[in-house]
Structure formats: structure tokens, C-alpha cells
Amino acid sequence: MKQLIKEHKHPLDLLRELLSNACAKEVGATEIKVKYTFDEEGHIFEVTDNGCGMDFSGNVNFPGRLDRFLGLGLSAVIGIKSDEFSWKGIGSKLAFQSRRIEIDTWCGNGKALRVEVNEPWGSLERNLIPKKHLFESAPAEGRNTGTSIKVYGHPPYARDKPFTFDEIKTNLLHRTFAGFTRQREHKPRMLLSVLGTNEYIEVGFPELSPKEPKEGMVSVSEHVTRVKAGSNKAVNVILKGFYTWDEKDYGLDLNHLNTGLLLSVKGIPYFPLAMWDYGSRSLNTTNPGESKCSFVVECDELQEEMNISRGDLVGSETSDLFKKSVAEIFQAIESSKEYLAFRQVPITRKRITGASQLGEKKRKLESEDQRWVVYQASESKEPKVLLREPENENDTLAILWKLEALDALPFAEFKTLAHAGSGPDLITHFQEDEQSQPERFASIEIESRFSNYRAHKHKPSQYPRVICWDIAEKPKGRINKTDKRYKFTVDKEGYQVHIYALRFLDGVKVFPKKQLNKLNERR
């Protein structure tokens, strides 16, 4: 029992098991309260229900509900009649990995029962059976039937920070009965209380009732039944959920525990399964990828095949049939006309977006307020419209090359040899003026604004020259002016960076379209 308890990793597994016990049909609870607090003892979990209560017989041959909870070896595994979701009695076993357990229950007749178990895990660690103290008392006047189980310091060694409300709520809705994956009559009302924050939770796996679907989202519901060889025992597999290109619209996120393929047994979601291992060859990769899928696969016949602590299935004929069934479903989905149409959505969206962006660019260029860069060598020369005022690095490059072609750059030599895809933007033959040393294959960085040089984290030792359209409205750091109107310098990391701003070149002007039209009219 000690080894079985140790195999469970996450403290919130306890909530899953306690909720499974409280929400079973046999208990008949209509109100459930899940409470979490944190103090010097560590994590404190409490689950309260208004169900039938837990009876106690003290007879191992005819155990009551309280006997089964307190008896670590009493579960359906050894033939004891169990409730809807019970099998290995994991809920009670995990509760014993704690500093203290308190149980308060009443069945509606006889005495109310209260049980205290002090240092249960410490006893098990010493190979001792934990001592249970049972107290009987008359039920308080007006008391309803039901049970409260409170577990202090689970696990006892944990001293990390407390869970947040969102962490527990997310876990409840995607890893416990609170996220029930089927239709269920008479769902209990569930109140979650975390560190003083209270909220009623609607029972049901949220992603199985997504908001109104739109293009780019496809719902799925597929059913496959296989029969074990040499028997009439069937393995029923139901896969449901959806896949989408717009995961943010549906709240899909790995941290929300709602992506990929999730195994559900008897309606309770347990753990994820790798889609690739279960036959998906397209959905799980980039079309659209596991992070954009939210699938639940249900199979009740797997209850005895679950290795819950490791989050996978044991090897068995049932597990093998289940795996083949899921692969068959994925194959059907990925070859369906709905999926083939779904794969075309990004292409269609790209075309629509491209057309919209092109239309917007045209409208902006035609606007009377659009600003244009003009080069005029002298008052007697006709002004030449070069380009719109730069909005990015490519615009700056286009203006630079036009000025180079017009022989309008103020340098003694400037000859573009290559535009590199990586490293420095330009390789040039460069000489700043007649008094400067000519350089062969000099590297020059291009920026729309010099402020981007810092943002892009360029090293001055590798990029000592920068040609930009402008410096910046409010440049950070000290920018030094020189005797040339278009040249600036800045000291950075022990190097002096030379900056050439095209906006300040002689003959370069910027006009709005309406002013440019007036200039042409005067000429």
C-alpha cells in the first residue's frame, strides 16, 4: 500500500479520487463543496457532500462505507462491492499520505461518527498500521446526512507555495468528476472554495460545449466497437471534441489541460495520451497540431487497464483493441471531406488577408496625408519622387538604392555589392570622403530608425556603420552630432558607431501628397 501511494505524483490527484467517491450515484449527493486552504501543515483539502453518509460495522467480512475507507486493503480489487467509480480505493489510500485525516459523517440514523487519524504517513513509513480514533455522538439538531473528509498536509513533505484558485479550478474541470465528459442526470451542485475565494462550478467538460463554431473549427464525434477474440466482450470507444485553427478563441492552452487527446473512463477525465502513438498522422503535427485539438476519448473497459500513477495504460488485449480503435477513428477523421476542407482554411484566409492588406496600402498611398520622400538636386532641377516616407527597413533600403543610382549619396564612393540574408545587411565598397581611407567589402547595417540598432542587439564591433532614415524622435543614450548634417556618432561598448541618416541629406525632402501636388503645379 505504501508503494502504491508513493507512485502518485500530484497532490491534486487526491481531489480527483475524493470527488469520485462523493459524486458516485450510490452516494446520492446533490451538493458538493471542495475547499482548499494552506497553513504551516501544508496543503489542506476538504470535500463535503450531502449524500447518504458512511456507515461503520467494524466487521471486515461485512464492511460499511467507513470501514472500506479506513481499511487500506478493502476495495473492489479483492471482491468488495464498490460504488460507481471505485476500483482500487485510491482515494482513501492517498488521504493516508498526510499529516492528519478528519472524517465527519452521519447516515441519518444512529450516532454521528467522527474519525481522527494522526500522522498516518509517518506510521506507514515506519511500517505500522495508522491508528484510527473513532468518536460517536448524537447528531446536531437539524443536521443533514452526508460526509466531510478533511486531509491536512497532503503530501506531508510538501512545503511549496499554495495552489491558486485558477490552478485548482482548471484541474477540477479537466482531471476530475467536475469535468464529467458525458450527459448525466441529476448533476450535483458544486462549490469551489480556494483560500477564501468561492465560485459555483458547472459540472461538465467545458470544451465539449464550445462557443458557437465558426469557419476554422470542426466538431468530432466518432464511435468504434471491437470484440475481444474468443469472447463476446466488446471494447467501446467514443472520441469527441474539436480541432481548430483559432485555439485562442476557444481557450486552448497546454496550461489549461485541455489540448491533445484525453482519456476518460466512466465519464471522468484522467490523463492525456500522445496522439501520434494512437494513430494520428496529420492532426497532431501541423494540421493543425495537438495544441489546436481538444479531444476526449471514452472507454469504460479500460478501468482495470489504467496505470493512473504513470498516466498511461498497462499492456493487455483490451488496451491493444482500444489503441487500434482510436487509430481507426483518427484515420477516418483525417481522410474526411470536412478535414480536407479544414486544411484549406489558412490558404483562403491568407488570400483574403493579402487582398485586404493590399487594399489598405493602396488607400493609404492615395491619401492626401501620405508623406513622400523627394530628391531635388537643386532648385533648377525637377524634383524626383523616390518613395513613401519609410515605415520599415526595406523602405529605407529602397530609398538608399535610388539615391545610389542617382549618384546622390554624399560619399566619395558607395557601391552596393550584395544584400545579405543574414549578418550585415549590405556589403559595399565604401569611402566616406576624399580624406578617408577607402574600404573594400565594408559591412553596413540598415535600419529605418537608429533606435532599432539597440533593439536588435547589434554588436558595434561587427556593425560599426549604420545607414538609417532617421535617428528617432527621442533617442536613448547620447547621440553626437558632427560637422556633417547627416552624420552622427555614438559610443557603444568601446567602439564608435558611425550613423548616416538619409533624411538629413542635401536635396532630400519630405512632402505630404497635397503639398507635392502644389509643387508640381508651380513648376
C-alpha positions in Angstrom: 0.0 0.0 0.0 2.8 2.4 0.8 4.4 1.8 -2.6 1.1 2.3 -4.4 0.6 5.6 -2.6 4.1 6.8 -3.4 3.6 6.3 -7.1 1.2 9.2 -7.3 2.9 12.4 -8.2 0.5 15.4 -8.0 -1.3 16.5 -4.8 -4.4 17.3 -6.7 -4.9 13.6 -7.6 -6.4 13.4 -4.1 -9.2 15.7 -5.1 -9.9 13.6 -8.1 -10.4 10.5 -6.0 -12.3 12.1 -3.2 -14.7 13.7 -5.7 -15.2 10.3 -7.4 -16.2 8.9 -4.1 -18.5 11.7 -3.2 -20.2 12.0 -6.6 -21.0 8.3 -7.2 -24.7 7.6 -7.9 -24.8 5.3 -4.8 -24.0 8.3 -2.6 -26.8 10.3 -3.9 -25.3 13.7 -3.2 -26.9 16.9 -4.6 -24.4 19.3 -3.0 -20.7 19.1 -3.1 -18.2 21.5 -1.6 -14.5 21.4 -2.4 -12.3 23.5 -0.1 -8.6 24.2 -0.2 -6.5 26.1 2.3 -2.8 26.3 3.2 -1.0 26.8 6.5 2.1 25.6 8.4 0.9 22.0 7.9 1.0 22.4 4.1 -1.8 21.8 1.7 -5.3 21.2 3.3 -8.0 19.6 1.2 -11.7 19.1 2.2 -14.5 17.5 0.3 -18.0 17.7 1.8 -21.2 16.1 0.4 -24.9 15.8 1.5 -25.1 12.2 0.4 -26.1 9.0 2.3 -23.2 9.2 4.8 -20.7 6.5 5.7 -21.8 3.6 7.9 -19.4 1.7 10.1 -19.7 -2.0 11.0 -16.3 -2.9 12.4 -16.6 -6.2 10.6 -14.1 -6.9 7.9 -16.4 -9.5 6.3 -19.3 -7.1 6.1 -17.6 -3.7 5.9 -19.6 -0.4 5.8 -18.5 2.6 3.7 -16.4 4.0 6.6 -14.8 0.6 7.1 -13.8 0.5 3.4 -12.4 4.0 3.5 -10.3 3.3 6.6 -9.2 -0.2 5.6 -6.3 0.3 3.2 -6.7 -3.2 1.7 -10.5 -3.1 1.3 -11.5 -2.3 -2.3 -13.2 -3.8 -5.4 -9.9 -5.4 -6.3 -10.5 -8.1 -3.6 -14.2 -8.5 -4.4 -15.7 -5.9 -2.1 -18.8 -4.4 -3.6 -17.8 -0.9 -4.8 -19.5 2.3 -5.9 -19.8 3.7 -9.4 -16.2 4.9 -9.8 -14.4 2.9 -7.2 -11.9 0.2 -8.1 -8.6 0.3 -6.1 -9.7 2.5 -3.3 -7.1 5.1 -4.3 -9.0 8.0 -2.7 -8.6 6.6 0.8 -5.0 5.5 0.2 -3.9 8.9 -1.0 -5.6 10.5 2.0 -3.2 8.5 4.2 -0.2 10.3 2.7 -0.8 13.2 5.0 -0.2 14.6 8.5 -3.8 14.2 9.6 -7.2 13.0 8.5 -10.6 14.1 9.9 -13.8 12.4 8.9 -17.3 13.6 10.0 -20.3 11.6 8.7 -23.9 10.7 9.5 -26.2 8.2 7.8 -29.5 9.6 9.0 -30.0 7.1 11.9 -27.9 6.2 14.9 -24.9 8.2 16.0 -22.9 10.7 14.1 -19.4 9.4 13.6 -16.1 11.4 13.7 -12.7 9.8 12.9 -9.2 11.2 13.5 -6.1 9.6 12.1 -2.9 11.4 13.3 0.4 11.1 11.4 -0.9 8.3 9.0 2.0 8.7 6.6 4.5 8.7 9.4 3.1 5.4 10.7 3.2 3.8 7.2 6.8 5.0 6.7 7.6 3.0 9.9 5.7 0.0 8.5 3.0 0.5 11.1 -0.8 0.5 10.6 -2.1 4.0 11.3 -4.2 4.3 14.5 -7.7 5.5 14.0 -9.7 7.2 16.7 -13.5 6.8 16.3 -15.9 9.0 18.2 -19.7 8.7 18.3 -22.1 11.4 19.3 -25.7 12.4 18.8 -26.2 14.3 15.5 -26.8 18.1 15.9 -30.4 19.1 15.6 -31.4 19.7 12.0 -28.3 18.0 10.6 -28.5 16.5 7.2 -26.9 13.3 6.1 -23.5 13.4 4.4 -19.8 13.2 4.9 -16.9 15.6 5.3 -13.3 14.4 4.7 -10.5 16.8 5.5 -6.9 15.9 4.8 -4.2 18.0 6.4 -0.7 18.3 4.9 -1.0 16.2 1.8 1.6 15.3 0.9 3.4 15.7 4.3 6.7 16.6 2.8 5.4 19.5 0.6 6.4 23.0 1.6 6.0 24.8 -1.7 3.7 27.7 -2.3 -0.1 27.2 -2.2 -2.2 26.5 -5.3 -4.1 29.3 -6.9 -7.8 29.3 -7.5 -7.3 29.0 -11.3 -4.9 26.1 -10.9 -7.4 24.1 -8.8 -10.4 25.1 -10.9 -8.6 24.1 -14.1 -7.6 20.8 -12.6 -11.1 20.0 -11.4 -12.7 20.7 -14.8 -10.2 18.7 -16.8 -9.0 15.9 -14.4 -11.9 15.1 -12.1 -15.6 14.3 -11.9 -16.2 18.1 -12.2 -15.2 17.7 -15.8 -17.6 14.9 -16.5 -17.5 14.0 -20.2 -21.0 12.7 -20.6 -24.6 13.6 -20.2 -25.6 13.0 -16.5 -28.9 13.2 -14.9 -29.1 15.0 -11.5 -25.7 16.6 -11.6 -24.6 17.7 -8.1 -24.2 21.4 -7.4 -20.5 22.0 -6.8 -18.9 24.9 -4.8 -15.2 25.5 -5.0 -13.5 27.5 -2.2 -9.8 28.3 -2.6 -8.1 30.4 0.0 -11.3 32.3 0.7 -12.4 32.7 -2.9 -15.7 30.9 -3.7 -17.3 30.0 -7.0 -20.0 27.5 -8.1 -18.7 25.3 -10.9 -20.9 23.8 -13.6 -20.2 20.1 -13.8 -19.2 19.1 -17.3 -16.0 19.1 -19.5 -16.1 22.7 -20.8 -14.5 22.1 -24.2 -17.3 19.6 -25.1 -19.7 22.6 -25.2 -17.6 25.2 -27.1 -18.9 28.6 -28.1 -20.7 28.8 -31.4 -18.4 27.3 -34.0 -17.1 29.3 -36.9 -15.0 28.6 -40.0 -11.8 27.1 -39.0 -13.3 24.8 -36.2 -14.6 21.3 -36.8 -16.5 19.3 -34.1 -16.0 15.5 -34.0 -18.0 12.6 -32.6 -17.0 9.1 -33.7 -17.8 5.6 -32.2 -16.0 2.3 -32.8 -16.7 -1.1 -31.2 -14.3 -4.1 -31.3 -14.9 -7.5 -29.8 -12.2 -9.5 -28.0 -11.2 -12.6 -29.8 -12.8 -15.8 -28.5 -15.4 -13.9 -26.4 -18.4 -11.7 -26.6 -16.8 -8.9 -24.6 -16.8 -5.6 -26.5 -14.5 -2.6 -26.2 -16.5 0.5 -26.9 -14.5 3.6 -27.9 -16.0 7.1 -28.4 -13.9 10.0 -29.5 -15.4 13.5 -29.4 -14.2 17.1 -29.2 -13.0 19.5 -31.9 -10.0 20.8 -33.8 -9.4 24.5 -34.8 -7.0 27.0 -36.4 -8.1 29.5 -33.7 -7.1 27.9 -30.4 -7.1 31.2 -28.5 -10.8 31.8 -29.4 -11.6 28.5 -27.6 -9.3 28.9 -24.7 -7.0 26.0 -25.7 -3.7 26.0 -23.9 -1.3 23.4 -22.6 -1.5 25.0 -19.1 -5.3 24.8 -19.2 -5.1 20.9 -19.5 -7.5 21.0 -22.5 -5.3 20.2 -25.5 -4.5 17.0 -27.4 -6.2 13.6 -26.6 -7.5 13.0 -23.1 -8.6 9.6 -21.8 -12.0 9.4 -20.0 -13.2 6.3 -18.1 -16.8 6.2 -16.9 -17.0 9.9 -17.7 -14.1 11.0 -15.6 -11.1 12.5 -17.5 -7.8 11.0 -16.2 -4.7 11.8 -18.2 -3.6 12.7 -21.8 -2.5 10.2 -24.4 0.0 11.1 -27.2 -2.0 11.5 -30.4 0.9 10.2 -32.5 1.0 6.9 -30.5 -2.7 6.5 -31.1 -2.6 6.8 -34.9 -2.9 10.5 -35.7 -0.6 11.4 -38.6 -1.7 14.8 -39.5 -3.9 16.4 -36.8 -1.1 16.0 -34.2 1.6 17.7 -36.3 0.9 21.0 -38.1 -2.6 20.5 -39.4 -3.4 22.0 -37.0 -1.2 20.4 -34.3 -2.0 18.9 -30.9 -2.1 22.4 -29.3 -5.1 23.2 -31.5 -7.0 20.0 -30.8 -9.3 19.2 -27.8 -10.3 15.5 -27.9 -11.8 13.3 -25.3 -11.7 9.5 -25.9 -14.1 7.5 -23.7 -13.7 3.8 -22.9 -15.1 2.2 -19.7 -13.5 -1.1 -20.4 -10.1 0.5 -19.6 -10.8 1.0 -15.9 -8.7 -2.1 -14.9 -6.0 -1.2 -17.5 -5.1 2.2 -16.2 -1.8 2.8 -14.7 -3.0 6.0 -13.1 0.2 7.0 -11.3 2.2 6.9 -14.6 -0.5 8.4 -16.7 -0.7 5.5 -19.2 -2.2 2.1 -19.9 -0.9 -1.3 -19.0 -0.3 -3.8 -21.7 -3.3 -6.0 -22.3 -5.7 -7.2 -25.0 -8.1 -4.5 -24.0 -5.5 -1.8 -24.3 -4.4 -3.1 -27.7 -8.0 -3.1 -29.0 -8.5 0.4 -27.7 -5.4 1.6 -29.4 -6.4 0.1 -32.7 -9.9 1.6 -32.4 -8.6 5.1 -31.8 -6.2 4.8 -34.7 -9.2 3.8 -36.9 -11.1 6.9 -35.8 -8.2 9.2 -36.5 -7.7 7.7 -39.9 -11.4 8.3 -40.6 -11.2 11.9 -39.4 -8.0 12.7 -41.3 -9.5 11.4 -44.6 -12.9 13.1 -44.3 -14.1 15.8 -46.6 -14.6 18.1 -43.5 -10.9 17.7 -42.6 -9.7 18.3 -46.2 -11.8 21.4 -46.4 -10.4 22.5 -43.0 -6.8 22.3 -44.3 -7.7 24.8 -47.0 -8.8 27.5 -44.5 -5.4 29.1 -43.9 -4.8 29.4 -47.6 -8.2 31.1 -48.1 -7.6 33.3 -45.1 -4.1 34.3 -46.4 -5.6 35.3 -49.7 -8.4 37.3 -48.1 -5.9 39.0 -45.7 -3.5 39.7 -48.5 -6.2 41.4 -50.6 -7.4 43.4 -47.6 -3.8 44.5 -46.7 -3.2 45.4 -50.3 -6.4 47.5 -50.4 -5.4 49.2 -47.2 -1.9 50.0 -48.6 -3.4 51.4 -51.7 -5.8 53.6 -49.8 -3.0 54.9 -47.6 -0.8 55.7 -50.6 -3.6 57.5 -52.3 -4.4 59.6 -49.2 -3.8 63.3 -49.3 -1.9 62.9 -46.0 0.6 60.3 -47.3 4.1 61.7 -47.0 6.6 61.2 -49.8 10.4 61.4 -50.0 11.5 63.7 -52.8 15.1 64.3 -54.1 15.8 67.6 -55.8 19.5 68.2 -56.7 19.0 71.9 -57.0 16.2 74.5 -57.3 16.6 74.4 -61.1 16.3 70.6 -61.2 13.0 68.8 -61.4 12.1 67.1 -58.0 12.1 63.3 -58.2 9.6 61.3 -56.0 11.6 58.4 -54.6 9.2 56.5 -52.3 6.7 57.0 -49.4 8.3 58.0 -46.1 10.0 54.9 -44.8 8.0 52.7 -42.4 10.4 49.8 -42.2 13.9 48.7 -43.1 13.0 47.7 -46.7 11.7 51.2 -47.4 15.0 52.6 -46.2 16.9 50.3 -48.5 14.8 51.3 -51.5 15.5 55.0 -50.9 19.2 54.3 -50.4 19.5 52.4 -53.7 17.5 55.0 -55.6 19.9 57.7 -54.3 22.8 55.5 -55.2 21.5 55.1 -58.8 21.0 58.9 -59.0 24.6 59.4 -57.7 23.1 61.5 -55.0 24.8 60.0 -52.0 27.4 62.3 -50.3 30.1 59.7 -50.1 33.3 59.6 -52.2 32.5 56.0 -53.1 29.4 53.9 -52.4 28.9 50.7 -54.4 26.4 48.0 -53.3 27.9 44.6 -53.9 25.4 42.4 -52.0 22.3 42.4 -49.8 23.0 39.6 -47.3 20.2 37.4 -46.0 21.9 37.2 -42.6 24.7 39.1 -40.9 25.3 42.7 -42.1 22.5 44.0 -44.4 24.9 45.3 -47.1 28.4 44.6 -48.4 29.8 47.6 -50.1 32.9 49.3 -51.5 32.8 52.4 -49.3 34.8 55.7 -48.8 33.2 58.4 -46.8 35.1 61.4 -48.2 38.3 62.1 -50.1 40.2 62.3 -46.9 39.0 58.9 -45.6 40.6 55.5 -46.3 38.7 53.5 -49.0 37.4 50.2 -47.7 36.7 47.1 -49.8 33.8 44.8 -48.9 32.7 47.0 -46.0 29.7 45.9 -43.9 26.9 48.4 -43.4 23.7 47.8 -41.3 20.4 49.3 -42.4 17.7 50.5 -40.0 14.5 52.5 -40.5 15.3 54.2 -37.2 18.7 54.1 -35.4 16.8 53.2 -32.2 16.3 49.7 -33.8 20.0 49.2 -33.8 19.8 48.8 -30.0 16.6 46.8 -30.1 18.1 44.3 -32.5 21.2 44.0 -30.2 23.8 44.5 -32.9 27.4 44.4 -31.8 29.4 47.6 -32.7 32.5 45.5 -33.3 30.7 43.8 -36.2 28.4 46.6 -37.3 30.4 49.9 -36.9 28.4 51.7 -39.7 24.6 52.3 -39.8 22.6 53.9 -42.6 19.1 54.8 -41.4 16.2 57.0 -42.5 16.1 58.9 -39.2 17.6 58.7 -35.7 14.4 58.6 -33.5 12.1 61.1 -32.0 13.6 60.6 -28.6 16.8 58.5 -28.9 18.1 56.8 -25.9 21.7 57.4 -25.0 23.9 60.2 -26.1 23.9 60.8 -29.9 26.8 63.0 -31.0 26.4 65.5 -33.9 29.3 66.1 -36.4 30.1 68.8 -38.8 28.1 66.9 -41.4 24.4 67.4 -41.1 23.5 63.8 -42.0 26.2 62.2 -39.8 26.1 61.2 -36.1 28.2 59.1 -33.8 27.5 57.1 -30.7 30.0 55.4 -28.3 29.0 51.9 -27.5 30.9 49.0 -25.9 34.2 50.7 -26.5 33.6 51.4 -30.2 32.4 54.5 -32.1 29.4 53.7 -34.3 29.0 56.0 -37.4 25.4 56.8 -38.3 24.3 58.3 -41.6 20.7 59.5 -41.6 19.2 59.8 -45.2 16.6 62.2 -44.0 19.2 64.9 -43.5 20.9 64.6 -46.9 21.1 67.7 -49.0 18.3 67.6 -51.6 16.2 65.1 -49.7 12.8 66.5 -48.6 9.5 65.1 -47.3 6.2 66.4 -48.6 2.6 65.3 -48.0 0.8 64.4 -51.2 -1.3 67.6 -51.3 1.9 69.7 -50.9 3.7 67.7 -53.5 0.9 68.4 -56.0 1.1 72.1 -55.4 4.9 72.0 -56.0 4.3 70.2 -59.4 1.6 72.8 -60.3 4.0 75.7 -59.7 6.6 74.0 -61.9 
